[in-house]
């Protein structure tokens, strides 16, 4: 197909029109694709060849790069929700394997009578691999005719809100046939999902590919679809209000969780309201260990601010898409939604928008409270350091006083030494002289005694000495 695109006259930064001209019968997955029920017999495959630019303006190299930027699981696990018009019965399948999905690919199309088909899986393609193989992902997006820009949404951490108008060559002219909607939430700890919607302007048939980061949330979206399927048949755009409500509930739950964290920090620092102090009695706290949870809570509040900002834009986007879809139906000469359905949709969205404004006020209050607690914590740590320094100073003062007392004793010893040293020196000198004199006297006496003894011996034994 020879394909090109141009912006809508409305000048919306999200809305683009795409024209489709016959050129090729090849498709991305290599599988035969049925002709759309709303097209003429000479209309060929919806997707162009993999080597061409697709109907939504994305070339093959960009498509490959975005596809390689995602992570997929080695096996497919998806759930499918199907519901037909004028019936309360719905098919809510359990986890489907890749073989089961391939058997149902031919049924995953919007019928001429309308209907609801939602393919649900878990993962986000980045931190959590998508619960689908690469080949099965390409086949499903091809059969559901989802824009390739869905890959851009999956690769984004900043959030994405966009819609596209599809044109078809029918009855000798181009007509608006489908409205494509792509939604990717911002990266957040609370709730993260990405979905692609394709709404048939004429019969309201809705086909959705939905991925949620948490596997437990998959059952939640299926349960909501089961409850609101009749409303979705009457107004397929109401699916956006369901997603918006789910996002609002998740953000409110996350805000309440952070509120409890801030309250716990306030109780730990003993800086909170009186009635809260009585409910949560203060205990001894290691303030240095509290700095980690405090900064973590502050970071989570920054995430909450981003989440609520995206949520506000999401609410405006829901209202914008509803008006756009109603305008597209009027341009094609189709009836508008009933006033009851329009009021129900708008009232639900407006209620959540008002709740979002109050959440943003609460989030700003939490940020001020946590900033106050950070200042309090730094003050308490500084006070604790001051008390430690004061204790060290007091110990140093005691050591200095003891040293001073020791120096006084040493001065007294030196003074006494100075007083008694001369007399001691004289006494020692006299004692030494006297001892030397006595020693000399003893030696002299000993010598005389020895001489007398020798004379007596000589006299007694004269002959012995001669010998």
Number of C-alpha atoms within 10 A of each C-alpha: 22 14 18 15 15 11 15 15 9 8 9 11 10 16 20 21 19 20 20 24 16 15 14 15 16 19 21 17 18 12 11 12 19 12 14 17 11 16 15 14 10 10 19 21 20 25 25 23 19 17 12 17 20 25 25 22 17 14 15 17 13 15 18 12 12 18 20 13 15 18 19 22 15 12 14 22 20 23 20 21 20 20 23 19 17 12 10 11 13 15 12 16 13 11 15 15 14 18 10 13 22 15 10 12 15 13 14 21 21 22 18 14 12 21 23 26 24 23 21 23 27 24 23 24 24 16 10 16 17 27 25 23 18 18 13 17 18 19 21 18 18 20 21 24 19 23 25 22 18 23 21 18 22 26 19 18 14 13 20 19 16 20 24 20 25 25 19 20 19 16 9 7 8 13 15 21 21 23 23 22 24 25 23 24 23 22 16 15 13 18 20 21 23 24 21 25 28 26 24 25 22 19 20 27 26 29 26 25 22 21 26 23 22 16 14 10 18 18 13 12 18 18 14 14 22 18 11 13 25 19 16 22 23 17 20 26 24 24 22 22 21 19 18 22 19 17 22 24 15 16 22 18 13 18 23 15 12 19 21 12 19 22 20 16 23 25 21 22 21 20 17 16 11 10 8 14 15 10 9 15 10 15 10 8 12 11 15 11 9 15 17 11 13 21 14 12 20 22 13 19 22 14 17 25 18 16 23 22 15 18 23 19 12 25 22 14 19 23 17 12 18 20 13 16 22 17 14 20 20 13 12 13 10 14 11 15 14 11 9 9 16 17 12 14 22 17 12 16 23 16 12 21 21 13 15 20 15 12 20 19 12 15 21 16 13 21 22 13 19 23 15 14 22 20 12 16 22 15 12 15 16 12 12 13 12 12 12 12 12 12 12 12 12 12 12 12 12 12 12 12 12 12 12 12 12 11 12 12 12 12 12 11 12 11 12 11 12 11 11 10 12 11 11 12 11 11 12 12 12 12 12 12 12 12 12 12 12 12 12 12 12 11 12 12 11 11 11 11 11 11 10 10 10 11 10 10 12 13 10 9 10 10 9 9 9 7 5
